[in-house]
Amino acid sequence: MMNMPVVTSQYWNIVYGRDKGEAKLDTEGMQTMRTLASNMSWLLQNLNGKPTPEREASWQGMNFIR
């Protein structure tokens, strides 16, 4: 949305746990967070100092109701 890069992962970005240390036992959640961190790191490294792509002059909206 609005030309913003979005970092993705493999599923919902959440880890479950109620008591101290329980979140570490959520293997799927922890893997999802590691994937998110890796993807975010990759995006930041590849955006750093590189020019942004050229954009068209202006947005041309379309009203489908006639």
C-alpha angles and dihedrals in degrees: 000000000000093000092295120148112236122206111220134196135186100274141346109332098240139111122203128219136126106192128047111288096012094108089064088061092059095094095180093048093048091049089050090052092048090051091049091049092048093049092047091050091050092050094049092049092050096046095047109114096341120128118251118246119266115264130210115262097259142344114272109205122200125214107206093188108089 
